[in-house]
Amino acid sequence: MDLSISSQDYFPRRVLAIGGSDSGGSAGIQADLKTYEARGVFGTSAITIVTAQNTLSVQHAMPIPLELIEQQIDSVLSDIGANVVKTGLLGREDVVELVANRVKALQDIPLVVDPVLVNGNGDPIVTVETVKAYQDNLLPLATIITPNIDEAQWLTNLDSIQHLGDCYTAARRLYDFGVKNILIKGGHLGNSDGITDLFFDGVDFVELVAPTLPVINPHGVGCTFASAIAAELAKGKSPLDAVYIAQEYLQAALRGALDWRVGQGRTPVNHHVGSS
């Protein structure tokens, strides 16, 4: 019997998540780490903001000092390293600039940007200066960006995104910022036939259609989707293949959420299903 351990066993694929902490465990860093475990990669984190929240609402939030965010990132990278970096809620202009500087220093490490810019109602939660920092500093470094339509609207300065055709326009504008691959999530378009996400790599457009599942106001969907993409990129998948696999995992996690009830408000996705 061969009991030898391969180098891959010694060195698992690693993803560094930089974003906010959700005490309710549904979204943010908690959703990131649960997704990485389910997808078979090792997750690390740098927390940018701590929230007191549950399935009903966010009651309080406290930003982490920039120096401590920097120390978290450097601590992880100096020892554990990363095959992919994924960002969630950065929240402030100086944090965006810090992350951009660190990613530049890593060289050729894929960057997944989930630009958390709005709340659940589509209202902005960051300043205009922070959006500009994304445009100038982080987007040109992104391997893939995963905005919903409200975030895509803010990043592209479009008046509105109401139809799939508007998503095509937004994707082209995001590509002009230097993003290599764009995934605009169409869950807020309100199509009765299902959800259509739009992928664009600068040449080809791909429409990814998924059924609308009867999950009551799901929470953590965007974080989970982006983290699953990051996990697959860490395994060496192409951006489009990573998106396909991540969408399949997300659908499984949403179907799994139909069988449970956590809290009294929004429904967390079930990260434990569809593991690899």
C-alpha positions as CSV (number, residue, x, y, z in Angstrom):
1,M,0.0,0.0,0.0
2,D,1.3,3.4,-1.0
3,L,1.0,5.8,1.9
4,S,3.1,8.6,0.4
5,I,1.8,12.1,0.6
6,S,1.9,14.3,-2.5
7,S,3.1,17.9,-2.4
8,Q,-0.4,18.9,-3.1
9,D,-1.4,17.4,0.3
10,Y,1.3,19.4,2.0
11,F,0.4,22.6,0.2
12,P,-3.4,23.0,-0.2
13,R,-4.8,25.7,-2.4
14,R,-5.2,28.9,-0.3
15,V,-7.6,31.9,-0.7
16,L,-7.2,35.1,1.3
17,A,-10.6,36.8,1.9
18,I,-10.5,40.5,2.8
19,G,-13.9,41.9,4.0
20,G,-16.4,42.4,6.7
21,S,-17.4,40.1,9.6
22,D,-21.0,39.0,9.9
23,S,-21.8,37.9,13.4
24,G,-24.9,36.2,12.1
25,G,-22.7,33.8,10.1
26,S,-24.6,34.3,6.8
27,A,-22.5,36.6,4.7
28,G,-19.1,38.4,4.7
29,I,-16.0,36.6,6.0
30,Q,-18.0,33.9,7.6
31,A,-19.7,33.0,4.3
32,D,-16.3,33.1,2.6
33,L,-14.6,30.7,5.0
34,K,-17.6,28.3,4.9
35,T,-17.5,28.3,1.1
36,Y,-13.8,27.6,1.0
37,E,-14.2,24.6,3.3
38,A,-17.0,23.3,1.2
39,R,-15.0,23.7,-2.0
40,G,-11.9,22.1,-0.7
41,V,-9.5,25.0,-0.3
42,F,-7.9,26.6,2.8
43,G,-9.3,30.0,3.7
44,T,-7.7,32.8,5.5
45,S,-9.0,36.3,6.3
46,A,-8.3,39.9,7.0
47,I,-11.3,41.7,8.5
48,T,-12.1,45.3,7.5
49,I,-15.2,45.9,9.6
50,V,-16.9,44.1,12.5
51,T,-20.7,44.1,12.5
52,A,-23.3,43.2,15.1
53,Q,-26.0,41.6,12.9
54,N,-28.4,38.7,12.6
55,T,-31.0,37.6,10.0
56,L,-33.2,40.6,10.8
57,S,-30.8,43.6,10.5
58,V,-27.4,45.1,11.1
59,Q,-27.5,46.8,14.5
60,H,-24.0,48.1,14.7
61,A,-20.7,48.3,12.7
62,M,-17.2,49.2,13.7
63,P,-14.5,49.7,11.1
64,I,-11.1,48.2,11.8
65,P,-8.1,50.6,11.9
66,L,-6.2,50.6,8.6
67,E,-3.0,49.6,10.4
68,L,-4.6,46.4,11.8
69,I,-6.1,45.5,8.4
70,E,-2.6,45.9,6.9
71,Q,-1.1,43.7,9.7
72,Q,-3.7,41.0,9.1
73,I,-2.9,40.9,5.4
74,D,0.8,40.9,5.9
75,S,0.7,38.3,8.7
76,V,-1.2,35.8,6.4
77,L,0.9,36.4,3.3
78,S,4.2,36.2,5.1
79,D,3.5,32.7,6.4
80,I,0.6,31.0,4.7
81,G,0.6,32.9,1.4
82,A,-2.3,32.8,-1.1
83,N,-3.1,31.4,-4.5
84,V,-6.1,33.8,-4.9
85,V,-7.2,37.0,-3.1
86,K,-10.9,37.8,-2.8
87,T,-12.3,41.1,-1.6
88,G,-15.8,41.8,-0.1
89,L,-16.7,44.8,2.0
90,L,-13.7,47.2,2.0
91,G,-15.8,50.2,2.9
92,R,-13.3,53.0,2.7
93,E,-11.1,54.7,0.2
94,D,-7.9,54.0,2.1
95,V,-8.7,50.3,2.5
96,V,-9.2,50.0,-1.2
97,E,-5.9,51.6,-1.9
98,L,-4.2,49.4,0.7
99,V,-5.5,46.2,-0.9
100,A,-4.6,47.4,-4.4
101,N,-1.0,48.0,-3.2
102,R,-0.7,44.6,-1.6
103,V,-2.2,42.8,-4.7
104,K,0.3,44.6,-6.9
105,A,3.2,43.4,-4.8
106,L,1.9,39.7,-5.1
107,Q,2.2,39.7,-8.9
108,D,0.1,37.4,-11.1
109,I,-2.1,36.3,-8.2
110,P,-5.7,36.1,-9.3
111,L,-7.9,38.8,-7.7
112,V,-11.7,38.3,-7.2
113,V,-13.5,41.6,-6.5
114,D,-16.9,41.4,-5.0
115,P,-17.6,45.1,-4.8
116,V,-19.9,45.5,-1.8
117,L,-21.1,49.1,-2.4
118,V,-24.8,49.1,-1.6
119,N,-27.2,47.7,1.0
120,G,-30.0,45.3,0.4
121,N,-32.2,48.1,-0.8
122,G,-29.7,49.3,-3.4
123,D,-28.7,52.4,-1.4
124,P,-24.9,53.2,-1.4
125,I,-23.0,52.4,1.8
126,V,-19.7,53.9,0.6
127,T,-18.6,57.3,-0.5
128,V,-18.1,58.6,-4.0
129,E,-14.3,58.7,-3.3
130,T,-14.4,55.0,-2.4
131,V,-16.0,54.1,-5.7
132,K,-13.4,56.2,-7.5
133,A,-10.7,54.3,-5.6
134,Y,-12.2,51.1,-7.0
135,Q,-12.2,52.4,-10.5
136,D,-8.7,53.8,-10.4
137,N,-6.8,51.3,-8.2
138,L,-8.6,47.9,-7.8
139,L,-10.5,47.3,-11.0
140,P,-7.4,47.3,-13.2
141,L,-6.0,44.5,-11.1
142,A,-9.1,42.3,-11.0
143,T,-9.1,38.9,-12.6
144,I,-12.9,38.9,-12.3
145,I,-15.4,41.3,-10.7
146,T,-18.8,40.1,-9.5
147,P,-21.2,43.1,-9.0
148,N,-24.9,43.0,-8.8
149,I,-26.8,45.4,-11.1
150,D,-26.8,48.2,-8.4
151,E,-23.1,47.9,-7.9
152,A,-22.4,47.7,-11.6
153,Q,-24.5,50.9,-12.0
154,W,-22.4,52.8,-9.4
155,L,-19.1,51.6,-10.8
156,T,-20.0,52.5,-14.4
157,N,-21.9,55.7,-13.8
158,L,-24.9,54.5,-15.8
159,D,-28.2,56.2,-15.1
160,S,-29.9,52.8,-14.5
161,I,-29.7,49.1,-15.3
162,Q,-33.1,47.7,-15.8
163,H,-32.7,45.1,-18.6
164,L,-30.2,42.5,-19.7
165,G,-29.2,44.8,-22.6
166,D,-28.1,47.4,-20.0
167,C,-25.9,44.7,-18.4
168,Y,-24.1,44.3,-21.7
169,T,-23.3,48.0,-21.7
170,A,-22.1,47.9,-18.1
171,A,-19.9,44.9,-18.8
172,R,-18.2,46.8,-21.6
173,R,-17.6,49.8,-19.4
174,L,-16.1,47.7,-16.6
175,Y,-13.8,46.0,-19.1
176,D,-12.6,49.5,-20.1
177,F,-11.5,50.0,-16.5
178,G,-9.1,47.1,-17.0
179,V,-11.0,44.3,-15.5
180,K,-10.1,41.0,-17.3
181,N,-13.4,39.2,-16.7
182,I,-16.8,40.5,-15.6
183,L,-19.8,38.7,-14.1
184,I,-22.8,40.9,-13.6
185,K,-25.3,39.1,-11.4
186,G,-28.9,39.6,-12.7
187,G,-30.8,38.5,-9.6
188,H,-32.3,42.0,-9.1
189,L,-33.6,42.2,-12.7
190,G,-36.8,40.5,-11.6
191,N,-37.2,38.1,-14.5
192,S,-39.9,35.5,-13.9
193,D,-38.2,32.9,-16.1
194,G,-35.2,32.7,-13.9
195,I,-32.0,34.5,-13.1
196,T,-29.6,35.5,-15.9
197,D,-26.0,36.4,-15.0
198,L,-23.8,37.9,-17.7
199,F,-20.2,36.9,-18.1
200,F,-17.8,38.9,-20.4
201,D,-14.1,38.4,-21.0
202,G,-13.6,41.3,-23.4
203,V,-14.4,39.3,-26.5
204,D,-17.3,37.0,-25.8
205,F,-20.5,37.3,-23.8
206,V,-22.0,34.3,-22.0
207,E,-25.5,34.3,-20.4
208,L,-25.7,31.9,-17.5
209,V,-29.3,31.1,-16.6
210,A,-30.4,29.6,-13.3
211,P,-33.9,28.9,-12.0
212,T,-35.4,31.1,-9.4
213,L,-35.8,29.1,-6.2
214,P,-38.4,29.7,-3.5
215,V,-36.0,30.7,-0.8
216,I,-37.3,33.5,1.4
217,N,-35.0,36.6,1.0
218,P,-31.7,34.6,0.9
219,H,-28.7,36.1,2.6
220,G,-25.0,35.7,1.7
221,V,-25.6,34.8,-2.0
222,G,-23.2,37.3,-3.4
223,C,-20.4,36.5,-1.0
224,T,-20.9,32.7,-1.5
225,F,-20.9,33.0,-5.3
226,A,-17.7,35.1,-5.4
227,S,-15.9,32.9,-2.9
228,A,-16.8,29.8,-4.8
229,I,-15.3,31.4,-7.9
230,A,-12.2,32.2,-6.0
231,A,-11.9,28.6,-4.8
232,E,-12.1,27.3,-8.3
233,L,-9.5,29.8,-9.6
234,A,-7.2,28.6,-6.8
235,K,-7.6,25.1,-8.2
236,G,-6.5,26.3,-11.6
237,K,-9.8,26.6,-13.3
238,S,-10.4,29.2,-16.0
239,P,-12.5,32.2,-15.0
240,L,-15.5,31.0,-17.1
241,D,-15.2,27.4,-15.8
242,A,-14.9,28.8,-12.3
243,V,-18.2,30.7,-12.7
244,Y,-20.0,27.7,-14.1
245,I,-18.9,25.5,-11.1
246,A,-19.6,28.3,-8.6
247,Q,-23.1,28.8,-10.0
248,E,-23.8,25.1,-9.7
249,Y,-22.6,25.1,-6.1
250,L,-24.6,28.2,-5.2
251,Q,-27.8,26.6,-6.6
252,A,-27.1,23.5,-4.4
253,A,-26.6,25.8,-1.4
254,L,-29.8,27.6,-2.1
255,R,-31.8,24.4,-2.5
256,G,-30.3,23.2,0.8
257,A,-31.6,26.4,2.4
258,L,-35.1,25.3,1.6
259,D,-34.8,22.5,4.2
260,W,-33.9,24.7,7.2
261,R,-34.8,27.8,9.1
262,V,-32.1,29.9,10.8
263,G,-33.3,33.0,12.7
264,Q,-36.5,35.0,12.1
265,G,-35.5,37.1,9.1
266,R,-33.5,36.4,5.9
267,T,-32.6,32.8,5.0
268,P,-28.9,32.0,5.0
269,V,-27.7,29.8,2.2
270,N,-26.6,26.3,3.2
271,H,-22.9,26.2,2.6
272,H,-22.6,22.6,3.7
273,V,-24.1,21.1,0.6
274,G,-22.4,20.5,-2.7
275,S,-19.0,20.1,-1.1
276,S,-16.1,18.8,-3.2
